Amino acid sequence: PVVNGDFQFFPSIEEGVKVKVVDGLHNGCIKIIVPKGSPIKTAKDLKGKKVGVDEIGGTPFQVASLWLENAGIVAKDNKDVTFVPYSDGNLEIAAAEKGEIDAAASWDPYGSLAVKNKGFTEIFDLSTDPLFKGKYCCFLYASEKYLKEDPERAAALLTAYNKAQEWIHDNPAEAVDIISEKKYSDISDKELATELLKNYEYPSKEEHASGKTHTKEDVLYFV
């Protein structure tokens, strides 16, 4: 009924699929990294190179494309950069280590773990880059049919999401413990996971109470 997602729904909405963005979820969780010893340090250095992504058209692909285009590197149709899809983040990191790709546009925790444990270098962080800092990367979606047929339940679900956001904002370490204990995700490094949750800047109770959200502005920005 109300689901979380990233940019993957934007093209569908533009093509007429009856889905609405109902709120933002959290800020950046994508990094672009290069293997140990790589001379690549900036977007311009990626001209003529291969960049791994989880899928063509997915959020890491879209984010990397925006970042590259802003630096004058034509990402469309693999003109200046070749994007290579991998179905698993670990395969993407392994490909970079083997030299099959020059950089990896990766979801966390894959990117952060590669930096911490494998000597990779981070050249882009969605949560801190000037183009994206302070903007949602993940959103909450609902079908227009559901919003029309059961608005009270939709509102209740959104309220529950908001309360969860506020709790994670205030209790990142406890959130990591719950995720790990309930096996919602395999967390090998709780300290890193806690730091990542802090960096994602989940909305606080005060932010929700103020009504000063930036969901609409962020959607328009990325579209």
C-alpha atoms as an extended CHARMM CRD file, in Angstrom:
* protein
*
       223  EXT
         1         1  PRO       CA              0.0000000000        0.0000000000        0.0000000000  PROA      1               0.0000000000
         2         2  VAL       CA              2.7500000000        2.4730000000        1.0030000000  PROA      2               0.0000000000
         3         3  VAL       CA              6.2010000000        1.2770000000       -0.0220000000  PROA      3               0.0000000000
         4         4  ASN       CA              9.6950000000        2.6670000000        0.1440000000  PROA      4               0.0000000000
         5         5  GLY       CA             11.8150000000        2.9980000000       -2.9590000000  PROA      5               0.0000000000
         6         6  ASP       CA             14.3190000000        5.1860000000       -4.7100000000  PROA      6               0.0000000000
         7         7  PHE       CA             14.2590000000        6.7280000000       -8.1900000000  PROA      7               0.0000000000
         8         8  GLN       CA             13.0540000000        3.6030000000       -9.9670000000  PROA      8               0.0000000000
         9         9  PHE       CA              9.4230000000        4.7590000000       -9.9310000000  PROA      9               0.0000000000
        10        10  PHE       CA             10.1220000000        8.1540000000      -11.5230000000  PROA      10              0.0000000000
        11        11  PRO       CA             10.2000000000        6.9230000000      -15.1580000000  PROA      11              0.0000000000
        12        12  SER       CA              7.0180000000        4.9020000000      -14.5770000000  PROA      12              0.0000000000
        13        13  ILE       CA              5.2270000000        7.9390000000      -13.1510000000  PROA      13              0.0000000000
        14        14  GLU       CA              6.3880000000       10.0440000000      -16.0970000000  PROA      14              0.0000000000
        15        15  GLU       CA              4.9480000000        7.3900000000      -18.4220000000  PROA      15              0.0000000000
        16        16  GLY       CA              1.5490000000        7.5670000000      -16.7590000000  PROA      16              0.0000000000
        17        17  VAL       CA              1.6170000000        4.8540000000      -14.0890000000  PROA      17              0.0000000000
        18        18  LYS       CA             -0.7640000000        5.9990000000      -11.3460000000  PROA      18              0.0000000000
        19        19  VAL       CA              1.6710000000        6.1460000000       -8.4390000000  PROA      19              0.0000000000
        20        20  LYS       CA              2.3960000000        9.1290000000       -6.1990000000  PROA      20              0.0000000000
        21        21  VAL       CA              5.3570000000       10.1070000000       -4.0640000000  PROA      21              0.0000000000
        22        22  VAL       CA              3.8660000000       10.6600000000       -0.6030000000  PROA      22              0.0000000000
        23        23  ASP       CA              6.9870000000       11.5010000000        1.4140000000  PROA      23              0.0000000000
        24        24  GLY       CA             10.7660000000       11.3920000000        1.5940000000  PROA      24              0.0000000000
        25        25  LEU       CA             12.4550000000        8.6260000000        3.5820000000  PROA      25              0.0000000000
        26        26  HSD       CA             16.1090000000        9.5450000000        4.1640000000  PROA      26              0.0000000000
        27        27  ASN       CA             19.1590000000       11.1190000000        2.5540000000  PROA      27              0.0000000000
        28        28  GLY       CA             22.0820000000        9.6500000000        0.6350000000  PROA      28              0.0000000000
        29        29  CYS       CA             23.0870000000        5.9830000000        0.7770000000  PROA      29              0.0000000000
        30        30  ILE       CA             25.1660000000        5.6690000000       -2.4030000000  PROA      30              0.0000000000
        31        31  LYS       CA             28.9010000000        6.0100000000       -2.9220000000  PROA      31              0.0000000000
        32        32  ILE       CA             31.2010000000        5.8660000000       -5.9130000000  PROA      32              0.0000000000
        33        33  ILE       CA             34.4390000000        4.1250000000       -5.0490000000  PROA      33              0.0000000000
        34        34  VAL       CA             37.6390000000        3.0800000000       -6.7920000000  PROA      34              0.0000000000
        35        35  PRO       CA             39.9950000000        0.2080000000       -5.9140000000  PROA      35              0.0000000000
        36        36  LYS       CA             43.2150000000        0.6210000000       -3.9910000000  PROA      36              0.0000000000
        37        37  GLY       CA             45.9270000000        2.3440000000       -6.0130000000  PROA      37              0.0000000000
        38        38  SER       CA             43.5650000000        3.7840000000       -8.6120000000  PROA      38              0.0000000000
        39        39  PRO       CA             44.6150000000        7.1670000000      -10.0570000000  PROA      39              0.0000000000
        40        40  ILE       CA             40.9450000000        8.1720000000      -10.4250000000  PROA      40              0.0000000000
        41        41  LYS       CA             40.0370000000       11.0010000000       -8.0630000000  PROA      41              0.0000000000
        42        42  THR       CA             37.3180000000       13.0560000000       -9.7740000000  PROA      42              0.0000000000
        43        43  ALA       CA             34.3800000000       12.6950000000      -12.1310000000  PROA      43              0.0000000000
        44        44  LYS       CA             36.4950000000       13.9750000000      -15.0240000000  PROA      44              0.0000000000
        45        45  ASP       CA             38.9620000000       11.1300000000      -14.4520000000  PROA      45              0.0000000000
        46        46  LEU       CA             36.2070000000        8.6490000000      -15.3390000000  PROA      46              0.0000000000
        47        47  LYS       CA             36.0290000000        9.7140000000      -18.9830000000  PROA      47              0.0000000000
        48        48  GLY       CA             36.5520000000        6.6140000000      -21.1090000000  PROA      48              0.0000000000
        49        49  LYS       CA             36.2590000000        4.3300000000      -18.0820000000  PROA      49              0.0000000000
        50        50  LYS       CA             33.8640000000        1.5910000000      -16.9400000000  PROA      50              0.0000000000
        51        51  VAL       CA             31.5820000000        2.1300000000      -13.9440000000  PROA      51              0.0000000000
        52        52  GLY       CA             29.7370000000       -0.6900000000      -12.2060000000  PROA      52              0.0000000000
        53        53  VAL       CA             26.0970000000       -0.2470000000      -11.1450000000  PROA      53              0.0000000000
        54        54  ASP       CA             23.3870000000       -2.5550000000       -9.8320000000  PROA      54              0.0000000000
        55        55  GLU       CA             21.1950000000       -2.0100000000      -12.8930000000  PROA      55              0.0000000000
        56        56  ILE       CA             20.9280000000        0.2860000000      -15.8790000000  PROA      56              0.0000000000
        57        57  GLY       CA             18.3780000000        2.9420000000      -14.9590000000  PROA      57              0.0000000000
        58        58  GLY       CA             18.5650000000        2.2690000000      -11.2110000000  PROA      58              0.0000000000
        59        59  THR       CA             19.3850000000        4.8590000000       -8.5930000000  PROA      59              0.0000000000
        60        60  PRO       CA             23.2030000000        4.4130000000       -8.4960000000  PROA      60              0.0000000000
        61        61  PHE       CA             23.1380000000        4.6700000000      -12.3030000000  PROA      61              0.0000000000
        62        62  GLN       CA             21.0090000000        7.8380000000      -12.1940000000  PROA      62              0.0000000000
        63        63  VAL       CA             23.0760000000        9.4440000000       -9.4430000000  PROA      63              0.0000000000
        64        64  ALA       CA             26.3730000000        8.6480000000      -11.1700000000  PROA      64              0.0000000000
        65        65  SER       CA             24.9930000000       10.0030000000      -14.4540000000  PROA      65              0.0000000000
        66        66  LEU       CA             23.9440000000       13.2980000000      -12.8410000000  PROA      66              0.0000000000
        67        67  TRP       CA             27.3040000000       13.6550000000      -11.1170000000  PROA      67              0.0000000000
        68        68  LEU       CA             29.2350000000       12.9290000000      -14.3030000000  PROA      68              0.0000000000
        69        69  GLU       CA             27.0850000000       15.1570000000      -16.5220000000  PROA      69              0.0000000000
        70        70  ASN       CA             27.5720000000       18.0340000000      -14.0820000000  PROA      70              0.0000000000
        71        71  ALA       CA             31.3280000000       17.6180000000      -14.5820000000  PROA      71              0.0000000000
        72        72  GLY       CA             30.9720000000       17.6840000000      -18.3700000000  PROA      72              0.0000000000
        73        73  ILE       CA             31.1900000000       13.9220000000      -18.8610000000  PROA      73              0.0000000000
        74        74  VAL       CA             28.4320000000       12.6760000000      -21.1800000000  PROA      74              0.0000000000
        75        75  ALA       CA             26.9210000000        9.6390000000      -19.4860000000  PROA      75              0.0000000000
        76        76  LYS       CA             23.9560000000        9.1660000000      -21.8130000000  PROA      76              0.0000000000
        77        77  ASP       CA             24.1410000000        6.1590000000      -24.1500000000  PROA      77              0.0000000000
        78        78  ASN       CA             27.5660000000        5.2300000000      -22.7180000000  PROA      78              0.0000000000
        79        79  LYS       CA             29.1850000000        8.0310000000      -24.7160000000  PROA      79              0.0000000000
        80        80  ASP       CA             31.9970000000        9.0490000000      -22.3460000000  PROA      80              0.0000000000
        81        81  VAL       CA             31.4960000000        6.3470000000      -19.7080000000  PROA      81              0.0000000000
        82        82  THR       CA             30.4550000000        2.7060000000      -19.9900000000  PROA      82              0.0000000000
        83        83  PHE       CA             28.0710000000        1.4630000000      -17.3000000000  PROA      83              0.0000000000
        84        84  VAL       CA             28.2920000000       -2.2290000000      -16.4380000000  PROA      84              0.0000000000
        85        85  PRO       CA             25.4240000000       -3.8330000000      -14.4420000000  PROA      85              0.0000000000
        86        86  TYR       CA             25.9500000000       -6.3870000000      -11.6630000000  PROA      86              0.0000000000
        87        87  SER       CA             23.1280000000       -8.2260000000       -9.9410000000  PROA      87              0.0000000000
        88        88  ASP       CA             24.9260000000       -8.2600000000       -6.5860000000  PROA      88              0.0000000000
        89        89  GLY       CA             26.9270000000       -5.5700000000       -4.8010000000  PROA      89              0.0000000000
        90        90  ASN       CA             29.6470000000       -8.0190000000       -3.8170000000  PROA      90              0.0000000000
        91        91  LEU       CA             30.1290000000       -9.0050000000       -7.4630000000  PROA      91              0.0000000000
        92        92  GLU       CA             30.4760000000       -5.3300000000       -8.3550000000  PROA      92              0.0000000000
        93        93  ILE       CA             33.1910000000       -4.8040000000       -5.7340000000  PROA      93              0.0000000000
        94        94  ALA       CA             34.9870000000       -7.9800000000       -6.8380000000  PROA      94              0.0000000000
        95        95  ALA       CA             34.9090000000       -6.8020000000      -10.4580000000  PROA      95              0.0000000000
        96        96  ALA       CA             36.5650000000       -3.5350000000       -9.4430000000  PROA      96              0.0000000000
        97        97  GLU       CA             39.2700000000       -5.4360000000       -7.5540000000  PROA      97              0.0000000000
        98        98  LYS       CA             39.9560000000       -7.5550000000      -10.6510000000  PROA      98              0.0000000000
        99        99  GLY       CA             40.1710000000       -4.5030000000      -12.9010000000  PROA      99              0.0000000000
       100       100  GLU       CA             37.0800000000       -5.4190000000      -14.9040000000  PROA      100             0.0000000000
       101       101  ILE       CA             35.6020000000       -2.0120000000      -14.0520000000  PROA      101             0.0000000000
       102       102  ASP       CA             37.3390000000        1.1880000000      -12.9910000000  PROA      102             0.0000000000
       103       103  ALA       CA             34.8270000000        2.3660000000      -10.3850000000  PROA      103             0.0000000000
       104       104  ALA       CA             31.7160000000        1.1470000000       -8.5950000000  PROA      104             0.0000000000
       105       105  ALA       CA             28.5830000000        3.2130000000       -7.9970000000  PROA      105             0.0000000000
       106       106  SER       CA             27.3720000000        1.2240000000       -5.0430000000  PROA      106             0.0000000000
       107       107  TRP       CA             24.6580000000        1.1000000000       -2.4220000000  PROA      107             0.0000000000
       108       108  ASP       CA             25.7110000000        1.0590000000        1.1860000000  PROA      108             0.0000000000
       109       109  PRO       CA             26.8790000000       -0.9350000000        2.9710000000  PROA      109             0.0000000000
       110       110  TYR       CA             28.8510000000       -2.3810000000        0.0270000000  PROA      110             0.0000000000
       111       111  GLY       CA             30.6490000000        0.8720000000       -0.7430000000  PROA      111             0.0000000000
       112       112  SER       CA             31.4820000000        1.7560000000        2.8510000000  PROA      112             0.0000000000
       113       113  LEU       CA             32.6230000000       -1.7840000000        3.6660000000  PROA      113             0.0000000000
       114       114  ALA       CA             34.9170000000       -1.8130000000        0.6250000000  PROA      114             0.0000000000
       115       115  VAL       CA             36.4820000000        1.4580000000        1.7720000000  PROA      115             0.0000000000
       116       116  LYS       CA             36.9330000000        0.2420000000        5.3420000000  PROA      116             0.0000000000
       117       117  ASN       CA             38.0350000000       -3.3400000000        4.6970000000  PROA      117             0.0000000000
       118       118  LYS       CA             39.4480000000       -3.5230000000        1.1710000000  PROA      118             0.0000000000
       119       119  GLY       CA             41.3650000000       -0.2770000000        0.7550000000  PROA      119             0.0000000000
       120       120  PHE       CA             38.9840000000        1.3100000000       -1.7490000000  PROA      120             0.0000000000
       121       121  THR       CA             38.8600000000        5.1000000000       -2.0270000000  PROA      121             0.0000000000
       122       122  GLU       CA             35.6200000000        7.0400000000       -1.9640000000  PROA      122             0.0000000000
       123       123  ILE       CA             35.4110000000        9.6840000000       -4.7010000000  PROA      123             0.0000000000
       124       124  PHE       CA             31.7160000000       10.4910000000       -4.2650000000  PROA      124             0.0000000000
       125       125  ASP       CA             29.2850000000       10.3340000000       -1.3410000000  PROA      125             0.0000000000
       126       126  LEU       CA             25.6240000000       11.0840000000       -2.0150000000  PROA      126             0.0000000000
       127       127  SER       CA             25.1230000000       12.3640000000        1.5290000000  PROA      127             0.0000000000
       128       128  THR       CA             27.8910000000       14.9890000000        1.3600000000  PROA      128             0.0000000000
       129       129  ASP       CA             28.3150000000       15.9320000000       -2.3150000000  PROA      129             0.0000000000
       130       130  PRO       CA             27.1920000000       19.5450000000       -2.9460000000  PROA      130             0.0000000000
       131       131  LEU       CA             24.8270000000       18.4280000000       -5.7300000000  PROA      131             0.0000000000
       132       132  PHE       CA             22.9020000000       16.0940000000       -3.4360000000  PROA      132             0.0000000000
       133       133  LYS       CA             23.5830000000       17.0420000000        0.1960000000  PROA      133             0.0000000000
       134       134  GLY       CA             20.4000000000       17.4710000000        2.2160000000  PROA      134             0.0000000000
       135       135  LYS       CA             18.2170000000       15.8270000000       -0.4330000000  PROA      135             0.0000000000
       136       136  TYR       CA             16.2490000000       12.6100000000       -0.1310000000  PROA      136             0.0000000000
       137       137  CYS       CA             17.5030000000        9.6750000000       -2.1760000000  PROA      137             0.0000000000
       138       138  CYS       CA             14.7270000000        7.3200000000       -1.1090000000  PROA      138             0.0000000000
       139       139  PHE       CA             11.0110000000        8.0410000000       -1.0470000000  PROA      139             0.0000000000
       140       140  LEU       CA              7.6590000000        6.5920000000       -0.0050000000  PROA      140             0.0000000000
       141       141  TYR       CA              5.1850000000        5.7190000000       -2.7550000000  PROA      141             0.0000000000
       142       142  ALA       CA              1.5010000000        4.7880000000       -2.9350000000  PROA      142             0.0000000000
       143       143  SER       CA             -0.8550000000        4.0480000000       -5.8040000000  PROA      143             0.0000000000
       144       144  GLU       CA             -3.4550000000        6.6840000000       -6.6280000000  PROA      144             0.0000000000
       145       145  LYS       CA             -6.1140000000        3.9670000000       -6.3730000000  PROA      145             0.0000000000
       146       146  TYR       CA             -5.1040000000        3.0940000000       -2.8190000000  PROA      146             0.0000000000
       147       147  LEU       CA             -4.9480000000        6.7440000000       -1.7540000000  PROA      147             0.0000000000
       148       148  LYS       CA             -8.4340000000        7.3270000000       -3.1450000000  PROA      148             0.0000000000
       149       149  GLU       CA            -10.0690000000        4.1430000000       -1.8420000000  PROA      149             0.0000000000
       150       150  ASP       CA             -8.5660000000        4.0500000000        1.6510000000  PROA      150             0.0000000000
       151       151  PRO       CA             -7.1500000000        7.4700000000        2.5730000000  PROA      151             0.0000000000
       152       152  GLU       CA             -7.4290000000        6.8750000000        6.3300000000  PROA      152             0.0000000000
       153       153  ARG       CA             -5.3390000000        3.7110000000        6.2170000000  PROA      153             0.0000000000
       154       154  ALA       CA             -2.8210000000        5.3850000000        3.9120000000  PROA      154             0.0000000000
       155       155  ALA       CA             -2.5140000000        8.2770000000        6.3620000000  PROA      155             0.0000000000
       156       156  ALA       CA             -2.0680000000        5.8350000000        9.2570000000  PROA      156             0.0000000000
       157       157  LEU       CA              0.7040000000        3.9890000000        7.4240000000  PROA      157             0.0000000000
       158       158  LEU       CA              2.4550000000        7.2480000000        6.5990000000  PROA      158             0.0000000000
       159       159  THR       CA              2.2190000000        8.2880000000       10.2540000000  PROA      159             0.0000000000
       160       160  ALA       CA              3.7900000000        4.9670000000       11.2490000000  PROA      160             0.0000000000
       161       161  TYR       CA              6.6260000000        5.5100000000        8.7670000000  PROA      161             0.0000000000
       162       162  ASN       CA              7.1850000000        9.0100000000       10.1570000000  PROA      162             0.0000000000
       163       163  LYS       CA              7.3390000000        7.7340000000       13.7300000000  PROA      163             0.0000000000
       164       164  ALA       CA              9.8500000000        5.0880000000       12.6480000000  PROA      164             0.0000000000
       165       165  GLN       CA             11.9640000000        7.7730000000       10.9530000000  PROA      165             0.0000000000
       166       166  GLU       CA             11.9310000000        9.8800000000       14.1100000000  PROA      166             0.0000000000
       167       167  TRP       CA             12.8860000000        6.9170000000       16.2900000000  PROA      167             0.0000000000
       168       168  ILE       CA             15.7860000000        5.9410000000       14.0080000000  PROA      168             0.0000000000
       169       169  HSD       CA             16.9410000000        9.5680000000       14.0300000000  PROA      169             0.0000000000
       170       170  ASP       CA             17.0870000000        9.5170000000       17.8370000000  PROA      170             0.0000000000
       171       171  ASN       CA             18.2400000000        5.9050000000       18.3130000000  PROA      171             0.0000000000
       172       172  PRO       CA             20.5140000000        4.7860000000       15.4490000000  PROA      172             0.0000000000
       173       173  ALA       CA             22.4860000000        2.2410000000       17.4970000000  PROA      173             0.0000000000
       174       174  GLU       CA             19.3240000000        0.6350000000       18.8600000000  PROA      174             0.0000000000
       175       175  ALA       CA             17.8940000000        0.5400000000       15.3330000000  PROA      175             0.0000000000
       176       176  VAL       CA             20.9700000000       -1.3640000000       14.1490000000  PROA      176             0.0000000000
       177       177  ASP       CA             20.5710000000       -3.8440000000       17.0240000000  PROA      177             0.0000000000
       178       178  ILE       CA             16.9420000000       -4.5150000000       16.0650000000  PROA      178             0.0000000000
       179       179  ILE       CA             17.7660000000       -4.9080000000       12.3700000000  PROA      179             0.0000000000
       180       180  SER       CA             20.5190000000       -7.3720000000       13.2460000000  PROA      180             0.0000000000
       181       181  GLU       CA             18.6310000000       -9.3380000000       15.9110000000  PROA      181             0.0000000000
       182       182  LYS       CA             15.5010000000       -9.6820000000       13.7740000000  PROA      182             0.0000000000
       183       183  LYS       CA             17.6840000000      -10.6190000000       10.7770000000  PROA      183             0.0000000000
       184       184  TYR       CA             16.1040000000       -7.9340000000        8.5930000000  PROA      184             0.0000000000
       185       185  SER       CA             19.5970000000       -7.4870000000        7.1590000000  PROA      185             0.0000000000
       186       186  ASP       CA             22.9670000000       -9.1590000000        7.6360000000  PROA      186             0.0000000000
       187       187  ILE       CA             25.0530000000       -6.5980000000        9.5350000000  PROA      187             0.0000000000
       188       188  SER       CA             28.7050000000       -7.5350000000        9.9490000000  PROA      188             0.0000000000
       189       189  ASP       CA             29.8510000000       -4.1710000000       11.3350000000  PROA      189             0.0000000000
       190       190  LYS       CA             27.4120000000       -2.5620000000       13.7720000000  PROA      190             0.0000000000
       191       191  GLU       CA             29.6360000000        0.4500000000       14.3960000000  PROA      191             0.0000000000
       192       192  LEU       CA             29.7380000000        1.2650000000       10.6850000000  PROA      192             0.0000000000
       193       193  ALA       CA             26.0030000000        0.6270000000       10.2950000000  PROA      193             0.0000000000
       194       194  THR       CA             25.2460000000        3.0530000000       13.1320000000  PROA      194             0.0000000000
       195       195  GLU       CA             27.4140000000        5.7330000000       11.5590000000  PROA      195             0.0000000000
       196       196  LEU       CA             25.6830000000        5.2450000000        8.2190000000  PROA      196             0.0000000000
       197       197  LEU       CA             22.2270000000        5.6510000000        9.7700000000  PROA      197             0.0000000000
       198       198  LYS       CA             23.3750000000        8.9190000000       11.3160000000  PROA      198             0.0000000000
       199       199  ASN       CA             24.6600000000       10.1310000000        7.9510000000  PROA      199             0.0000000000
       200       200  TYR       CA             21.3300000000        9.3660000000        6.2570000000  PROA      200             0.0000000000
       201       201  GLU       CA             19.6890000000       12.1290000000        8.3070000000  PROA      201             0.0000000000
       202       202  TYR       CA             16.3180000000       10.5270000000        8.9140000000  PROA      202             0.0000000000
       203       203  PRO       CA             13.7780000000       13.3000000000        9.6250000000  PROA      203             0.0000000000
       204       204  SER       CA             13.3970000000       14.2320000000       13.2830000000  PROA      204             0.0000000000
       205       205  LYS       CA             10.2010000000       14.7900000000       15.2320000000  PROA      205             0.0000000000
       206       206  GLU       CA             10.9160000000       18.5190000000       15.1470000000  PROA      206             0.0000000000
       207       207  GLU       CA             11.2860000000       18.4990000000       11.3720000000  PROA      207             0.0000000000
       208       208  HSD       CA              7.9840000000       16.7090000000       10.9150000000  PROA      208             0.0000000000
       209       209  ALA       CA              6.2640000000       19.0240000000       13.4050000000  PROA      209             0.0000000000
       210       210  SER       CA              7.5200000000       22.1040000000       11.5730000000  PROA      210             0.0000000000
       211       211  GLY       CA              5.9340000000       20.9570000000        8.3230000000  PROA      211             0.0000000000
       212       212  LYS       CA              9.0450000000       22.1380000000        6.4880000000  PROA      212             0.0000000000
       213       213  THR       CA              9.6920000000       19.0390000000        4.4280000000  PROA      213             0.0000000000
       214       214  HSD       CA             11.4470000000       19.1380000000        1.0810000000  PROA      214             0.0000000000
       215       215  THR       CA              9.9820000000       16.0740000000       -0.6210000000  PROA      215             0.0000000000
       216       216  LYS       CA              8.3640000000       17.8910000000       -3.5480000000  PROA      216             0.0000000000
       217       217  GLU       CA             11.4360000000       20.0270000000       -4.1880000000  PROA      217             0.0000000000
       218       218  ASP       CA             13.7140000000       16.9740000000       -4.1780000000  PROA      218             0.0000000000
       219       219  VAL       CA             11.4960000000       15.0030000000       -6.5530000000  PROA      219             0.0000000000
       220       220  LEU       CA             11.4310000000       17.9150000000       -9.0010000000  PROA      220             0.0000000000
       221       221  TYR       CA             15.2010000000       18.3380000000       -8.6460000000  PROA      221             0.0000000000
       222       222  PHE       CA             15.9780000000       14.7430000000       -9.5730000000  PROA      222             0.0000000000
       223       223  VAL       CA             13.3520000000       14.4940000000      -12.3030000000  PROA      223             0.0000000000
